[in-house]
Amino acid sequence: MSDRAYRVRVGTSAILLLLLGALATILSVIYTSSVTAFIGLGMIFWGAILAYIRPDQSVSASLLNATANPALSTLNQTLNELDYNGKPVYLPPKYLNSPDETKIYIPKSKDTPLPTPEQIQNLESQTPSRNPEGLLLTPPGAELARLFEKTLGTNFTRTDLDYLMKNMPRLMVESLEIATNLEIVLGTAKPPEPAKDPAPQEGEGHDKIRVRITDSIYEETSRETDQMTRIHGSIGCPLTSAIACAIARSTGRPTIITDEKTSDDGKTKEAEYQTYAEAI
């Protein structure tokens, strides 16, 4: 296949996914269907990523933000309507049927414990019920995390946090030109006390990871998600979400976003992540 034909095919696929995603999102509002909404969101994210990585062509940050913002807004609205109050947990591969995927589990309430890997795998194959104890979703940064792996020529499941600290800044700044600077700092939190309730609680985790991103192409989306109560500081914008996916995959541990802050001028984004040991 020629380069031109390949570019046309990728571009056509991106446009088709964006259109189908938009249609599914509209239908979800008309028929009040959360399942259709999540399908539409997934299509929009895939389309946005395909548009961004089209070979030998650049896509403006404004177009990237324009495709991401409505999808995130719809996800935020859907979670509000469903009243899911639990902390979203980024799951490592051992919780999923496919080791190449990353998903988040959103508990119905703050006291809902994280299911076992076997229970999550069963949940993957089930049709979502009307009022499940928790939702299993593909996070907004999943495909961006795949792009990270592809660009680095590795699989994050074969790496660790040290690898991320050494390679992510160069990847973000030089290879993908997503930001002008990226800093990753490790901080150890107090290990959790043994307890019967395995629900993750902020401040009771194992390892903390702090990330600072400067001049991101997702600057506009980042400001928008700061106003989304179900997204900000939990699921994250596409970029902070992608980093959470990378952390969960490289550490093999459930991971949560504990905090997000944006500077007054919108140029700097700080996010704090926390990973948990085998039983959380």
C-alpha positions in Angstrom: 0.0 0.0 0.0 1.4 3.4 -1.0 1.9 6.2 1.6 -0.8 8.2 0.0 -3.3 5.4 0.1 -2.4 4.7 3.7 -2.9 8.3 4.7 -6.3 8.3 2.9 -7.4 5.1 4.7 -6.3 6.4 8.1 -7.9 9.8 7.5 -11.2 8.2 6.3 -11.3 5.9 9.3 -10.7 8.8 11.7 -13.6 10.8 10.1 -15.9 7.8 10.1 -15.3 7.1 13.8 -15.8 10.7 14.7 -19.1 10.9 12.8 -20.4 7.5 14.2 -19.3 8.5 17.7 -21.2 11.9 17.4 -24.3 10.1 16.1 -24.2 7.5 18.9 -23.8 10.3 21.5 -26.8 12.2 20.1 -28.9 9.0 20.1 -27.9 8.3 23.7 -29.3 11.6 24.7 -32.5 11.1 22.8 -33.1 7.6 24.1 -31.4 8.1 27.6 -29.1 5.2 27.0 -25.8 5.2 29.0 -24.5 2.1 27.0 -24.9 4.0 23.7 -23.2 7.0 25.2 -20.1 5.0 26.2 -20.0 3.4 22.8 -20.1 6.9 21.2 -17.4 8.2 23.5 -15.1 5.3 22.6 -15.6 6.0 18.9 -14.9 9.7 19.3 -11.7 9.0 21.3 -10.5 6.5 18.7 -11.2 8.9 15.9 -9.4 11.7 17.6 -6.3 9.6 18.2 -6.3 8.4 14.6 -6.6 12.0 13.4 -3.7 13.0 15.6 -1.3 10.2 14.4 -2.0 10.5 10.6 1.5 10.0 9.0 3.3 13.0 7.6 0.4 15.4 8.4 -0.1 17.6 11.4 -3.3 18.2 13.2 -3.8 21.4 15.1 -4.3 21.4 18.8 -7.6 23.2 18.4 -9.0 20.4 16.3 -7.7 17.8 18.8 -9.3 19.7 21.7 -12.6 20.2 19.8 -13.0 16.5 19.3 -12.1 15.6 22.9 -14.1 18.2 24.8 -17.6 17.1 23.8 -16.8 13.4 24.6 -15.5 14.3 28.0 -18.4 16.5 28.7 -20.9 13.7 27.8 -19.0 11.3 30.0 -19.1 13.7 32.9 -22.9 14.3 32.4 -23.6 10.6 32.1 -21.8 9.8 35.4 -23.6 12.6 37.1 -27.0 11.2 35.9 -26.1 7.7 37.0 -24.8 9.1 40.3 -21.6 7.1 40.5 -19.6 8.5 43.5 -16.8 6.0 43.8 -13.1 6.8 43.0 -12.2 5.6 39.4 -9.5 3.0 39.5 -7.1 2.4 36.6 -6.7 -1.4 36.4 -3.5 -3.2 35.5 -3.6 -6.0 32.9 -4.0 -8.9 35.4 -7.5 -7.6 36.1 -8.6 -7.8 32.4 -9.2 -10.6 29.8 -6.9 -8.9 27.3 -3.4 -7.8 28.6 -3.2 -5.2 25.9 -6.1 -3.1 27.3 -6.5 -0.6 30.1 -9.8 0.0 31.7 -11.1 2.0 34.7 -13.5 0.6 37.3 -15.9 3.2 38.7 -17.6 2.0 41.9 -21.2 3.0 42.5 -20.4 4.4 45.9 -17.3 5.4 47.9 -17.6 2.3 50.1 -17.9 -0.1 47.2 -14.8 -2.4 47.3 -12.7 -3.1 44.2 -13.7 -6.5 42.8 -11.1 -9.2 42.4 -9.4 -9.7 39.0 -11.7 -12.7 38.4 -14.8 -10.6 39.1 -13.6 -7.8 36.8 -13.0 -10.3 34.0 -16.5 -11.7 34.4 -17.8 -8.2 34.4 -16.1 -7.5 31.1 -18.1 -10.2 29.4 -21.5 -9.2 30.9 -24.1 -6.9 29.5 -24.2 -3.8 31.7 -27.1 -4.0 34.1 -29.3 -1.0 34.9 -27.8 -0.3 38.3 -24.5 -2.2 38.6 -22.3 -1.9 41.6 -19.7 -0.5 39.3 -18.9 0.5 35.7 -16.0 -0.8 33.6 -15.0 1.7 31.0 -12.2 2.5 28.6 -10.5 5.6 29.9 -10.0 8.7 27.7 -6.2 8.2 27.6 -6.2 4.5 26.6 -5.4 5.0 22.9 -2.9 7.7 23.7 -1.1 5.3 26.0 -1.0 2.8 23.1 0.6 5.5 21.0 3.2 6.0 23.7 4.1 2.3 23.6 4.2 2.2 19.8 6.5 5.3 19.7 8.8 3.9 22.4 8.8 0.4 20.7 7.9 -1.4 23.9 5.0 -2.7 26.0 4.6 -0.9 29.4 3.9 -4.3 31.0 7.6 -5.1 30.5 8.8 -1.9 32.1 8.7 -0.1 35.5 8.4 3.3 37.0 12.1 3.9 36.5 11.7 3.4 32.7 8.8 5.8 32.6 10.8 8.5 34.5 13.7 8.1 32.0 11.7 7.9 28.8 8.4 9.8 29.2 9.9 13.3 29.2 11.8 12.7 25.9 8.7 11.0 24.4 6.4 13.9 25.3 8.8 16.7 24.4 10.9 15.4 21.5 9.2 12.5 19.9 5.5 13.5 20.0 5.8 17.2 20.8 2.9 17.0 23.2 4.4 19.3 25.7 7.5 21.5 26.2 8.4 19.9 29.5 7.5 16.9 31.6 8.6 16.1 35.1 8.0 12.9 37.0 8.8 12.7 40.8 8.3 9.7 43.0 7.0 10.1 46.6 6.3 7.3 49.0 3.0 7.5 50.9 2.2 5.6 54.1 1.4 2.0 53.4 -2.2 1.0 54.1 -3.2 -0.7 57.3 -4.7 -4.2 56.9 -8.5 -3.9 56.7 -11.4 -6.0 55.7 -12.8 -3.4 53.4 -10.5 -3.3 50.3 -12.0 -0.1 48.9 -9.2 2.3 47.9 -9.1 5.4 50.0 -7.0 8.5 49.2 -4.0 8.9 51.4 -3.8 5.2 52.2 -2.0 4.0 49.2 1.5 2.6 48.6 3.5 4.7 46.1 2.8 8.2 44.9 3.8 9.6 41.6 3.7 13.4 40.9 3.7 14.7 37.3 4.1 18.2 36.0 3.3 19.0 32.4 4.1 22.3 30.8 2.6 23.8 27.6 0.5 20.7 26.7 -1.4 20.6 23.4 -4.3 19.5 25.6 -4.2 22.9 27.4 -7.8 23.8 26.4 -9.2 20.4 27.2 -7.4 20.5 30.5 -9.1 23.7 31.5 -12.4 22.3 30.4 -12.0 19.1 32.5 -11.2 21.2 35.5 -14.9 22.2 35.6 -16.1 18.6 35.2 -16.7 17.3 38.7 -16.7 13.6 37.7 -13.6 13.9 35.5 -11.3 16.4 37.3 -9.0 14.7 39.8 -10.4 11.2 39.1 -10.5 10.2 35.5 -8.5 13.1 34.2 -8.0 14.7 30.8 -6.7 12.6 27.9 -3.1 13.3 28.8 -3.2 12.7 32.5 -5.4 9.7 31.8 -2.8 8.3 29.4 -0.1 8.7 32.1 -2.4 6.8 34.6 -2.7 4.0 32.0 1.1 3.9 31.6 1.6 3.8 35.4 -1.0 1.0 35.9 0.5 -1.1 33.1 4.1 -0.6 34.1 3.6 -1.2 37.9 1.0 -3.9 37.5 -1.0 -2.2 40.3 -4.4 -0.5 40.5 -3.8 3.2 40.2 -5.9 6.3 41.0 -5.6 10.0 40.2 -5.6 11.7 43.6 -5.3 15.3 42.6 -5.1 17.6 39.6 -4.1 21.3 39.5 -3.8 23.8 36.7 -1.9 27.0 37.0 -3.7 30.3 36.7 -2.4 30.9 33.2 -3.3 27.3 32.1 0.2 26.5 31.0 1.1 24.0 33.7 -0.7 20.9 34.8 0.2 19.0 37.9 -1.3 15.6 38.6 -0.7 13.2 41.5 -1.2 9.4 41.2 -1.2 6.6 43.7 -0.7 2.9 43.2 -1.8 0.2 45.5 -0.4 -3.2 46.4 -2.0 -6.5 45.4 -4.9 -6.2 47.8 -6.4 -2.7 48.2 
